[in-house]
Amino acid sequence: MVAPRLYWFPTIPDWRRRVTDFYRAGRKDWDSLVALAKMPLDYSATSFLDDVLRRTFPEPPSDIAVPAARLALLGSSTLTHLQASIRVAGLRRGMHFTIYENEYGQYMQETLDKSSALHKFAPTVALLALDAAHVVANLGAFRERQLDDAATYARNNVAMVWGLLKQSFKCQVIQQTPISVFPAVLGSNEHRLTRSGESLIREFNLALRQLADLENVDILAIDNYAARYGLESLHDTALWHRAKQEVALPAAPLYGDLVARIVAAAQGRSAKCLVVDLDNTIWGGIVGDDGIAGIVLGQGSAEGEAYVSIQEYLRELRGRGILLAVCSKNDATNALEPFEHHPEMVLRRNDFVSFAANWDSKAENIRAIAAELNIGLDSMVFVDDSPFERNLVREALPMVAVPEIPDDPALVPRCLADAGYFECLAVTEEDRERTARYRDNREHATLRAAAGDITAYLRNLDMQLRWGTVDKENLQRVVQLVNKTNQFNLTTRRYTLEEVVEITEDPRSLAIHLRLVDRLADNGIISVVVAHMHDSPLAPGGLAPGDLFIQTWLMSCRVLGRQVEVATLGVIAEQGRRLGAQRLIGEYRETAKNGIVRCHYDHLGFAPQPDAQRSHLRYAADIGALKLGSLLINVREESSERRHS
């Protein structure tokens, strides 16, 4: 079989020697090991690197903050051979995976048995992988009971496992779609033979997707990749009969990468911004030399149509919330001309939130773009046709993803899609409006510079801070914001959707979202606060009666300097009084990215607590003694009904 390759990664010269030298030197350098994982590794190389990973970091490194996941690999077939690929795929995303696999075929029994090893493991993520033979056998038995519907089988059996996992562990649940491995009995019209294995699997996978949307379960769409690469690239029938491995060994690296993408997306670790070169990247030719009439773009040539397809794909990414930016060595006037005057340009200047066209180093321009947008370099992807520029950016900015795009422009959109940089579990209205919000921020910055006086500027904005409790309508956006906000985030705690629902159902807890609206724009949900009264079952220890513990306080950095922090404190205090709170207890947990809020509680008048540790600080403030001062924001509660009025 020809296994699908991770072809978007560059090849690292002397890779095996570098890994060996790393291990022999006894190094504990997490970032260096992460860099060694960013290569198109086959199964053998993946297993080799995984051995070094497990020996070097059996647990997440203790000296730096590394996102971790405890993954329960649950299924009906042999899954052990997939573990190394999942761990290494997590490594290349800077994540540490610890994996538990159920005893062969015992996924249901271990889920039901609260004394099982699965329950002792207590996963944060559970992946349910049911093989096609298992599904068809169970569907056959199911149908003998006069229940013909695969959707009913999925609802009564698979969804029951989902529910048990969520109830027991409050974890992210991922459901793998089985691969249709059965030979056709009827031929091209196999769908007309409703009891054939292929028809049953197709029907089951459709039911899974529909049910997963209702139950907030994430799909691992292996059936799509079998269709993309061919069944033989993922499945070896002879190996299935010998070892009961539905996903064959050579396909394991791709499988692991797909799993890690979904887990990373749930933790807010997908890329946010695509930075593109211009000449020979989104059009053919060099506009400064060839002129607007000489660049290759549009109908009339295969190459011109290929560049149109690239621009169309970028526009689709922008439409679902990915920020687009330009980084081109070019004269700015020449670079802008095609966007303004070429009749077959799909993208326009307003599709880009930042436009760097100059003769500076591309690495420095990318740094400037990240600073302008206030996003991390590790959330950026850089696309350039030049191998020289790609390697230069990789060397200077190893945290930026730089794919090895194909020479043929027709293959570039597929490469970006295959690489999975922008994996997303759900798209909200706020995602779709993200580019417009960043354009609004530029207008804010222009007005602020013109005003000179910050007080006058804020007063003229006519700001409204509208707050409300988290409900079904805004649940997805709140979970998304909690899991991707890193800088203005006091504790960087992550929550599954089920955990947020549990908080909203606790009468002694607060789950508040806040939206900032001004005369220029509706900034959308920009802040989330989660707090628990001392007597809530969700509250931590060490609190006294009358304490309201602020477990999570996060905010979008794009509204910094607009008094939102102080106004939010007023909302927290008022809701605390409603619950009978006398003191607010805040916490700061230091990470590599949230240094911006280290003094947040000091600035708000909280007093540090004597038992505080450097990376785990607690603060206290008497609600009655809080002084909010004069605010230039109108604060009001906003219910779901008001949002629709």
C-alpha positions as CSV (number, residue, x, y, z in Angstrom):
1,M,0.0,0.0,0.0
2,V,1.1,3.6,-0.6
3,A,0.5,5.5,2.6
4,P,-0.5,9.2,2.6
5,R,2.4,11.4,3.5
6,L,2.6,14.5,5.6
7,Y,4.0,16.2,2.5
8,W,3.5,19.8,3.7
9,F,6.4,19.5,6.2
10,P,9.9,20.3,5.0
11,T,12.5,17.5,5.2
12,I,15.1,18.0,8.0
13,P,18.6,17.1,6.9
14,D,20.3,14.4,9.0
15,W,17.0,14.0,11.0
16,R,17.7,10.6,12.5
17,R,21.2,11.7,13.6
18,R,19.8,14.8,15.2
19,V,17.2,12.9,17.2
20,T,19.9,10.4,18.3
21,D,22.2,13.2,19.4
22,F,19.4,14.9,21.3
23,Y,18.7,11.7,23.2
24,R,22.4,10.8,23.9
25,A,23.1,14.3,25.2
26,G,20.3,13.8,27.8
27,R,18.7,17.1,26.7
28,K,15.4,18.2,28.3
29,D,14.7,20.9,25.7
30,W,11.0,20.6,24.8
31,D,11.1,23.2,22.0
32,S,14.0,21.4,20.2
33,L,12.1,18.1,20.3
34,V,9.0,19.9,19.0
35,A,11.0,21.2,16.1
36,L,12.2,17.6,15.3
37,A,8.6,16.5,15.0
38,K,7.8,18.9,12.1
39,M,8.9,16.6,9.3
40,P,7.0,14.2,7.0
41,L,7.6,11.2,9.2
42,D,6.7,7.7,8.2
43,Y,5.6,5.0,10.7
44,S,9.1,3.9,11.5
45,A,10.5,7.4,12.1
46,T,7.4,8.3,14.1
47,S,7.9,5.3,16.4
48,F,11.6,6.2,16.8
49,L,10.8,9.8,17.8
50,D,8.0,8.6,20.1
51,D,10.5,6.4,22.0
52,V,12.7,9.4,22.6
53,L,9.7,11.5,23.6
54,R,8.5,9.0,26.2
55,R,11.9,8.5,27.6
56,T,12.6,12.2,27.8
57,F,9.2,13.5,28.8
58,P,7.1,10.7,30.3
59,E,5.2,13.6,31.9
60,P,4.7,17.2,30.6
61,P,7.8,19.3,31.3
62,S,7.6,20.9,34.7
63,D,9.7,24.1,33.9
64,I,7.4,25.5,31.2
65,A,3.7,25.6,30.6
66,V,2.8,22.9,28.1
67,P,-0.8,22.1,27.1
68,A,-1.6,18.5,28.0
69,A,-4.2,16.0,27.1
70,R,-5.2,12.7,28.7
71,L,-6.6,10.7,25.8
72,A,-8.7,7.6,26.2
73,L,-8.5,5.5,23.0
74,L,-11.6,3.4,23.1
75,G,-12.6,1.0,20.4
76,S,-13.6,-2.4,19.1
77,S,-10.3,-3.3,17.3
78,T,-6.6,-3.1,17.8
79,L,-5.5,0.6,18.3
80,T,-2.1,0.3,20.1
81,H,-0.2,1.0,16.8
82,L,-1.8,4.4,16.6
83,Q,-0.6,5.7,20.0
84,A,2.9,6.7,18.9
85,S,1.6,8.8,16.0
86,I,-0.9,10.6,18.2
87,R,1.8,11.5,20.8
88,V,4.2,12.7,18.1
89,A,1.4,14.7,16.3
90,G,0.7,16.3,19.7
91,L,4.4,17.0,20.1
92,R,4.6,18.9,16.8
93,R,1.8,21.1,18.1
94,G,3.6,21.7,21.4
95,M,1.2,19.4,23.3
96,H,1.9,16.5,25.6
97,F,-0.4,13.4,25.2
98,T,-0.9,10.7,27.8
99,I,-2.8,7.8,26.3
100,Y,-5.0,5.0,27.7
101,E,-6.3,2.2,25.6
102,N,-9.2,-0.1,26.6
103,E,-8.7,-3.8,26.8
104,Y,-9.5,-5.3,23.4
105,G,-13.2,-4.7,22.5
106,Q,-14.1,-3.7,26.1
107,Y,-15.0,0.0,25.4
108,M,-18.6,-0.4,26.6
109,Q,-17.7,-2.5,29.7
110,E,-15.0,-0.1,30.9
111,T,-17.2,3.0,30.3
112,L,-20.0,1.4,32.4
113,D,-17.7,0.1,35.2
114,K,-16.8,3.0,37.5
115,S,-14.0,0.9,39.1
116,S,-12.4,0.2,35.7
117,A,-8.9,1.4,34.7
118,L,-10.6,3.9,32.4
119,H,-12.2,5.6,35.3
120,K,-8.9,5.7,37.2
121,F,-7.3,7.3,34.2
122,A,-9.9,10.1,34.1
123,P,-9.5,11.3,30.5
124,T,-9.8,14.8,29.3
125,V,-10.5,13.6,25.8
126,A,-12.1,10.3,24.7
127,L,-11.9,9.0,21.1
128,L,-14.4,6.3,20.2
129,A,-13.2,4.3,17.2
130,L,-15.6,1.6,16.1
131,D,-14.4,-0.6,13.2
132,A,-16.7,-1.4,10.2
133,A,-17.0,-5.1,11.0
134,H,-18.1,-4.3,14.5
135,V,-20.7,-1.8,13.4
136,V,-22.2,-4.0,10.7
137,A,-22.4,-7.0,13.0
138,N,-24.2,-4.9,15.6
139,L,-26.5,-3.3,13.0
140,G,-27.4,-6.8,11.8
141,A,-28.3,-7.9,15.2
142,F,-30.2,-4.7,15.8
143,R,-32.2,-5.1,12.6
144,E,-33.3,-8.6,13.7
145,R,-35.2,-6.8,16.4
146,Q,-37.2,-5.1,13.7
147,L,-35.4,-1.8,14.2
148,D,-34.2,-1.0,10.7
149,D,-32.8,2.5,11.2
150,A,-29.1,3.0,11.6
151,A,-29.8,6.4,13.1
152,T,-31.8,4.6,15.9
153,Y,-28.9,2.2,16.5
154,A,-26.5,5.1,16.7
155,R,-28.8,7.0,19.1
156,N,-29.5,4.0,21.3
157,N,-26.0,2.6,21.5
158,V,-23.2,5.0,20.3
159,A,-24.8,8.1,21.8
160,M,-25.3,6.2,25.1
161,V,-21.5,5.8,25.3
162,W,-21.0,9.5,24.5
163,G,-23.4,10.4,27.3
164,L,-21.6,8.1,29.8
165,L,-18.2,9.6,28.9
166,K,-19.4,13.2,29.2
167,Q,-21.2,12.5,32.5
168,S,-18.3,10.7,34.1
169,F,-15.4,12.8,32.9
170,K,-16.8,16.1,31.5
171,C,-14.4,15.4,28.6
172,Q,-14.2,16.2,24.9
173,V,-15.6,13.3,23.0
174,I,-14.4,12.5,19.5
175,Q,-16.2,9.9,17.3
176,Q,-14.3,8.2,14.4
177,T,-16.3,7.3,11.4
178,P,-15.6,3.7,10.3
179,I,-14.1,3.0,6.9
180,S,-16.2,1.2,4.4
181,V,-13.9,-1.8,3.8
182,F,-16.5,-4.2,2.3
183,P,-16.4,-5.2,-1.4
184,A,-19.4,-4.2,-3.4
185,V,-22.0,-6.8,-4.0
186,L,-24.2,-4.9,-6.5
187,G,-21.7,-2.5,-8.1
188,S,-22.1,1.2,-8.7
189,N,-25.7,1.1,-7.5
190,E,-24.7,-0.5,-4.2
191,H,-27.0,1.9,-2.3
192,R,-29.9,0.0,-3.6
193,L,-28.8,-3.1,-1.7
194,T,-29.7,-1.8,1.8
195,R,-28.3,-4.7,3.7
196,S,-24.8,-4.7,2.1
197,G,-21.9,-3.8,4.3
198,E,-21.0,-0.7,2.3
199,S,-24.6,0.6,2.4
200,L,-24.8,0.0,6.1
201,I,-21.6,1.9,6.8
202,R,-22.6,4.8,4.6
203,E,-26.0,5.0,6.4
204,F,-24.3,4.7,9.8
205,N,-21.8,7.5,9.1
206,L,-24.5,9.8,8.0
207,A,-26.4,9.1,11.2
208,L,-23.3,9.7,13.2
209,R,-22.7,13.1,11.8
210,Q,-26.2,14.3,12.3
211,L,-26.3,12.9,15.9
212,A,-22.8,14.4,16.7
213,D,-24.1,17.9,15.8
214,L,-26.9,17.5,18.2
215,E,-24.8,16.1,21.0
216,N,-21.7,18.3,20.6
217,V,-19.4,15.5,19.7
218,D,-16.5,16.0,17.3
219,I,-16.1,13.8,14.3
220,L,-12.9,12.3,13.1
221,A,-13.8,11.8,9.4
222,I,-11.6,8.9,8.4
223,D,-14.1,7.9,5.7
224,N,-13.4,11.2,4.0
225,Y,-9.7,10.5,3.9
226,A,-10.2,7.0,2.6
227,A,-12.2,8.6,-0.3
228,R,-9.4,11.2,-0.7
229,Y,-6.4,8.9,-0.8
230,G,-8.0,5.5,-1.6
231,L,-9.1,2.7,0.6
232,E,-5.8,0.8,0.2
233,S,-3.8,3.8,1.5
234,L,-5.5,3.5,4.9
235,H,-6.6,-0.1,5.2
236,D,-4.8,-3.4,4.6
237,T,-7.3,-6.3,4.4
238,A,-4.7,-8.9,5.1
239,L,-3.4,-7.0,8.1
240,W,-7.0,-6.7,9.4
241,H,-7.4,-10.5,9.4
242,R,-4.1,-11.0,11.1
243,A,-4.1,-8.2,13.7
244,K,-7.6,-6.6,13.6
245,Q,-6.1,-3.2,12.7
246,E,-8.6,-1.2,10.8
247,V,-6.2,1.7,10.1
248,A,-3.0,0.1,8.7
249,L,0.5,0.9,10.1
250,P,1.7,3.1,7.2
251,A,-1.4,5.3,7.6
252,A,-0.9,5.8,11.4
253,P,1.1,9.1,11.1
254,L,-1.8,10.7,9.2
255,Y,-4.3,9.3,11.6
256,G,-2.3,10.7,14.6
257,D,-2.1,14.1,13.0
258,L,-5.9,14.2,12.4
259,V,-6.6,13.3,16.1
260,A,-4.1,15.9,17.4
261,R,-5.7,18.6,15.2
262,I,-9.1,18.1,16.7
263,V,-7.8,18.1,20.3
264,A,-5.6,21.2,19.5
265,A,-8.6,22.9,18.0
266,A,-10.7,22.3,21.2
267,Q,-7.8,23.9,23.2
268,G,-7.7,27.0,20.9
269,R,-4.4,26.0,19.3
270,S,-5.4,26.2,15.6
271,A,-3.9,28.9,13.5
272,K,-5.7,32.3,13.3
273,C,-3.9,34.1,10.6
274,L,-2.7,33.2,7.0
275,V,0.1,35.5,5.8
276,V,0.7,35.3,2.0
277,D,3.3,36.5,-0.4
278,L,1.9,38.1,-3.7
279,D,4.1,37.5,-6.8
280,N,3.9,33.9,-8.0
281,T,1.9,33.0,-4.9
282,I,-1.6,34.4,-5.4
283,W,-1.0,35.5,-9.0
284,G,1.6,34.5,-11.6
285,G,4.5,36.8,-12.5
286,I,6.0,39.9,-10.8
287,V,3.7,42.9,-10.8
288,G,6.6,45.3,-10.4
289,D,8.2,44.0,-13.6
290,D,5.3,42.7,-15.7
291,G,2.8,45.3,-14.8
292,I,-0.9,44.7,-13.9
293,A,-1.6,43.6,-17.5
294,G,1.3,41.1,-17.4
295,I,0.5,39.1,-14.3
296,V,-1.1,35.6,-14.8
297,L,-4.6,35.5,-13.3
298,G,-8.0,34.5,-14.4
299,Q,-9.7,32.8,-17.3
300,G,-7.9,31.9,-20.5
301,S,-5.0,29.8,-19.1
302,A,-4.8,26.9,-16.8
303,E,-2.2,28.7,-14.7
304,G,-4.3,31.8,-14.4
305,E,-7.3,29.7,-13.3
306,A,-5.2,28.0,-10.7
307,Y,-4.3,31.3,-9.1
308,V,-8.0,32.2,-9.1
309,S,-8.6,28.9,-7.2
310,I,-6.0,29.9,-4.6
311,Q,-7.7,33.3,-4.1
312,E,-11.1,31.7,-3.8
313,Y,-9.8,29.3,-1.2
314,L,-8.3,32.2,0.8
315,R,-11.6,34.0,0.6
316,E,-13.4,31.0,2.0
317,L,-11.0,30.9,4.9
318,R,-11.6,34.6,5.5
319,G,-15.3,33.9,5.4
320,R,-15.1,31.4,8.3
321,G,-12.9,33.6,10.5
322,I,-9.3,33.2,9.4
323,L,-7.4,36.5,9.2
324,L,-5.6,37.2,6.0
325,A,-2.4,39.3,5.8
326,V,0.1,40.2,3.0
327,C,3.8,40.0,3.4
328,S,5.5,40.8,0.1
329,K,8.9,42.3,-1.0
330,N,7.4,44.8,-3.3
331,D,6.7,48.5,-3.8
332,A,3.5,49.2,-1.9
333,T,1.9,51.1,-4.9
334,N,2.7,48.2,-7.3
335,A,1.4,45.6,-4.8
336,L,-1.9,47.3,-4.3
337,E,-2.6,47.9,-8.0
338,P,-4.0,44.4,-8.8
339,F,-6.3,44.6,-5.8
340,E,-7.7,47.9,-7.0
341,H,-7.7,47.5,-10.8
342,H,-7.3,43.9,-12.1
343,P,-10.7,42.7,-13.3
344,E,-10.2,39.0,-12.3
345,M,-8.9,39.6,-8.8
346,V,-11.1,37.6,-6.3
347,L,-9.6,39.2,-3.2
348,R,-9.6,42.9,-2.5
349,R,-7.6,45.1,-0.1
350,N,-10.4,45.0,2.5
351,D,-10.1,41.2,2.7
352,F,-6.7,41.7,4.4
353,V,-6.4,42.9,8.0
354,S,-2.7,43.8,7.5
355,F,-0.8,44.7,4.3
356,A,3.0,44.7,4.5
357,A,4.5,45.4,1.1
358,N,8.1,46.8,1.4
359,W,11.7,45.7,1.1
360,D,12.2,44.7,4.7
361,S,12.9,41.2,5.9
362,K,9.8,39.0,5.7
363,A,10.5,37.7,9.2
364,E,10.5,41.2,10.6
365,N,7.3,42.0,8.7
366,I,5.6,38.9,10.1
367,R,6.7,40.0,13.6
368,A,5.2,43.4,12.9
369,I,1.9,41.9,11.6
370,A,1.6,39.8,14.8
371,A,2.2,42.8,16.9
372,E,-0.3,44.9,14.9
373,L,-3.0,42.2,15.3
374,N,-2.0,41.4,18.8
375,I,-1.8,37.6,18.1
376,G,0.9,35.1,18.8
377,L,3.5,34.1,16.2
378,D,2.5,30.5,16.8
379,S,-1.0,31.2,15.5
380,M,0.3,32.3,12.1
381,V,0.9,30.4,8.8
382,F,3.2,31.9,6.1
383,V,2.8,30.9,2.4
384,D,5.4,31.9,-0.1
385,D,6.5,30.4,-3.4
386,S,10.2,31.0,-2.7
387,P,12.1,28.2,-0.9
388,F,14.6,30.8,0.2
389,E,12.0,32.9,1.9
390,R,10.3,29.9,3.5
391,N,13.6,28.6,5.0
392,L,14.5,32.1,6.1
393,V,11.3,32.5,8.0
394,R,11.6,29.0,9.5
395,E,15.0,29.8,10.8
396,A,14.1,33.2,12.2
397,L,10.6,32.3,13.5
398,P,10.4,28.6,14.2
399,M,7.0,29.1,15.9
400,V,5.4,30.2,12.6
401,A,4.0,27.4,10.4
402,V,5.6,27.5,6.9
403,P,4.3,24.7,4.6
404,E,6.2,23.3,1.7
405,I,3.7,24.3,-0.9
406,P,3.7,22.5,-4.3
407,D,5.3,24.3,-7.4
408,D,2.0,23.9,-9.3
409,P,-0.4,26.6,-8.0
410,A,-3.3,24.3,-8.8
411,L,-2.2,22.1,-5.8
412,V,-1.8,24.8,-3.3
413,P,-5.4,25.0,-1.9
414,R,-5.4,21.2,-1.4
415,C,-2.0,21.4,0.4
416,L,-3.3,24.0,2.9
417,A,-6.4,22.0,3.5
418,D,-4.4,18.7,4.0
419,A,-2.1,20.4,6.4
420,G,-5.0,21.2,8.8
421,Y,-3.5,24.4,10.2
422,F,-7.0,25.9,10.5
423,E,-8.9,22.9,12.0
424,C,-12.1,24.2,13.6
425,L,-14.8,22.4,15.5
426,A,-17.6,25.0,15.0
427,V,-18.1,28.4,13.2
428,T,-19.9,31.2,15.0
429,E,-21.2,34.5,13.7
430,E,-18.3,36.2,15.5
431,D,-15.9,34.1,13.5
432,R,-17.5,35.2,10.2
433,E,-17.3,38.9,11.2
434,R,-13.7,38.7,12.5
435,T,-12.1,40.5,9.5
436,A,-14.6,43.4,9.8
437,R,-13.8,43.7,13.6
438,Y,-10.1,44.0,12.9
439,R,-10.8,46.7,10.3
440,D,-12.9,48.5,12.9
441,N,-10.0,48.3,15.3
442,R,-7.8,50.1,12.8
443,E,-10.5,52.9,12.7
444,H,-10.4,53.0,16.5
445,A,-6.7,53.4,16.4
446,T,-6.9,56.2,13.8
447,L,-9.5,58.1,15.9
448,R,-7.6,57.6,19.1
449,A,-4.4,59.1,17.5
450,A,-6.4,62.0,16.1
451,A,-8.1,62.7,19.5
452,G,-4.9,63.0,21.5
453,D,-6.8,63.1,24.8
454,I,-7.7,59.5,25.7
455,T,-10.5,60.6,28.0
456,A,-12.1,62.6,25.1
457,Y,-11.6,59.7,22.8
458,L,-13.3,57.2,25.1
459,R,-16.2,59.6,25.8
460,N,-16.9,60.1,22.1
461,L,-17.1,56.4,21.5
462,D,-20.4,56.1,23.4
463,M,-19.4,52.7,24.8
464,Q,-21.9,50.2,26.1
465,L,-20.8,47.1,28.0
466,R,-23.7,44.6,27.7
467,W,-23.4,41.5,29.9
468,G,-25.5,38.4,30.3
469,T,-25.3,34.9,31.7
470,V,-24.1,32.1,29.5
471,D,-26.9,30.3,27.8
472,K,-27.5,28.0,24.8
473,E,-27.4,30.8,22.3
474,N,-23.9,31.9,23.2
475,L,-22.5,28.7,24.6
476,Q,-20.3,27.7,21.6
477,R,-18.8,31.2,21.3
478,V,-18.0,31.3,25.1
479,V,-16.3,27.9,25.0
480,Q,-14.3,28.9,21.9
481,L,-13.2,32.1,23.6
482,V,-12.2,30.4,26.8
483,N,-10.1,27.8,25.0
484,K,-8.2,30.1,22.6
485,T,-7.5,33.2,24.7
486,N,-4.0,33.2,26.1
487,Q,-2.8,36.7,26.8
488,F,-5.5,38.5,28.8
489,N,-6.4,35.3,30.7
490,L,-5.8,35.3,34.5
491,T,-5.7,31.5,34.9
492,T,-5.8,30.0,31.4
493,R,-8.2,27.3,32.6
494,R,-9.8,25.4,29.7
495,Y,-13.3,24.0,29.7
496,T,-15.2,21.5,27.7
497,L,-18.8,22.4,26.7
498,E,-20.1,20.0,29.3
499,E,-18.1,21.7,32.0
500,V,-19.5,25.1,31.1
501,V,-23.1,23.7,31.1
502,E,-22.5,22.3,34.5
503,I,-21.4,25.7,35.8
504,T,-24.5,27.4,34.3
505,E,-26.7,24.9,36.1
506,D,-25.0,25.5,39.5
507,P,-27.1,28.2,41.4
508,R,-24.0,29.2,43.4
509,S,-21.8,29.9,40.4
510,L,-21.6,32.7,37.8
511,A,-20.8,32.3,34.1
512,I,-21.0,35.7,32.5
513,H,-20.2,36.9,29.0
514,L,-19.7,40.6,28.1
515,R,-20.1,42.4,24.8
516,L,-18.7,45.8,24.0
517,V,-20.6,48.0,21.6
518,D,-19.6,51.6,20.6
519,R,-20.6,54.0,17.9
520,L,-18.1,52.4,15.4
521,A,-18.8,48.8,15.9
522,D,-20.3,45.9,17.8
523,N,-17.1,44.1,19.1
524,G,-19.0,41.0,19.9
525,I,-18.4,38.9,23.0
526,I,-15.0,40.1,24.3
527,S,-14.9,38.8,27.9
528,V,-15.9,35.8,30.0
529,V,-16.0,35.5,33.8
530,V,-16.5,32.3,35.7
531,A,-16.9,32.5,39.5
532,H,-18.0,30.2,42.4
533,M,-19.3,31.0,45.8
534,H,-17.5,29.3,48.8
535,D,-20.4,26.8,49.2
536,S,-20.6,25.8,45.6
537,P,-19.5,22.2,44.8
538,L,-17.4,23.6,42.0
539,A,-15.4,26.0,44.2
540,P,-11.8,25.2,45.2
541,G,-10.6,24.7,48.8
542,G,-9.1,27.4,51.0
543,L,-12.1,29.7,50.8
544,A,-14.1,31.2,53.7
545,P,-17.9,31.7,53.9
546,G,-18.9,34.7,51.9
547,D,-16.0,34.4,49.4
548,L,-16.7,34.5,45.7
549,F,-13.8,32.9,43.8
550,I,-13.1,34.2,40.3
551,Q,-11.9,31.1,38.6
552,T,-11.7,32.5,35.1
553,W,-11.4,36.1,33.9
554,L,-10.4,36.6,30.3
555,M,-10.8,39.4,27.8
556,S,-9.9,40.1,24.1
557,C,-6.8,42.3,23.9
558,R,-8.4,44.3,21.2
559,V,-10.4,46.3,23.8
560,L,-7.6,47.0,26.2
561,G,-7.4,50.5,27.5
562,R,-11.2,51.2,27.3
563,Q,-12.1,50.7,31.0
564,V,-13.6,47.3,30.3
565,E,-11.7,45.7,33.1
566,V,-13.0,48.1,35.7
567,A,-16.6,47.9,34.4
568,T,-16.4,44.1,34.4
569,L,-15.3,44.2,38.0
570,G,-18.5,46.2,38.8
571,V,-20.6,43.5,37.2
572,I,-18.8,40.8,39.1
573,A,-19.2,42.7,42.4
574,E,-22.9,43.3,41.8
575,Q,-23.6,39.7,41.0
576,G,-21.5,38.6,44.0
577,R,-23.7,40.7,46.3
578,R,-26.8,39.0,44.8
579,L,-25.3,35.7,45.8
580,G,-24.4,37.0,49.3
581,A,-20.7,37.4,48.7
582,Q,-18.6,39.7,51.0
583,R,-15.2,39.2,49.4
584,L,-13.9,38.6,45.9
585,I,-11.0,36.2,45.6
586,G,-9.0,36.5,42.4
587,E,-6.2,34.2,41.1
588,Y,-3.3,34.6,38.7
589,R,-1.6,31.6,37.2
590,E,1.5,32.5,35.3
591,T,2.0,31.1,31.8
592,A,4.4,31.9,29.0
593,K,1.8,34.2,27.4
594,N,-0.2,35.9,30.1
595,G,2.4,38.2,31.6
596,I,0.3,41.2,30.5
597,V,-2.2,40.5,33.4
598,R,0.3,39.8,36.1
599,C,-0.6,43.0,38.0
600,H,-4.3,42.9,37.0
601,Y,-5.6,42.5,40.5
602,D,-3.1,44.9,42.0
603,H,-4.4,47.6,39.6
604,L,-8.0,46.9,40.6
605,G,-7.2,47.4,44.4
606,F,-7.1,43.7,45.4
607,A,-4.6,42.7,48.2
608,P,-2.2,39.8,47.6
609,Q,-2.7,36.9,50.0
610,P,0.2,35.8,52.2
611,D,0.2,32.1,51.0
612,A,0.7,33.1,47.4
613,Q,3.3,31.4,45.2
614,R,5.2,33.1,42.3
615,S,3.3,31.3,39.6
616,H,0.0,30.9,41.5
617,L,-1.0,34.1,43.1
618,R,-4.2,34.8,45.0
619,Y,-5.8,38.2,45.8
620,A,-8.7,39.4,47.9
621,A,-11.0,42.5,47.9
622,D,-13.9,43.4,50.2
623,I,-16.9,44.1,47.9
624,G,-18.0,47.0,50.1
625,A,-14.6,48.7,49.8
626,L,-14.3,48.5,46.0
627,K,-13.8,51.9,44.3
628,L,-14.6,51.8,40.6
629,G,-14.2,55.5,40.0
630,S,-15.8,57.4,37.1
631,L,-16.6,55.2,34.1
632,L,-17.1,56.3,30.5
633,I,-19.0,53.0,29.7
634,N,-22.7,52.5,30.1
635,V,-23.1,49.0,31.7
636,R,-26.4,47.1,31.3
637,E,-27.6,43.5,31.5
638,E,-28.6,42.0,28.1
639,S,-30.9,38.9,28.0
640,S,-31.4,36.6,25.0
641,E,-34.7,38.3,24.3
642,R,-33.1,41.8,24.2
643,R,-30.4,40.6,21.8
644,H,-33.1,39.6,19.3
645,S,-35.2,42.7,19.8
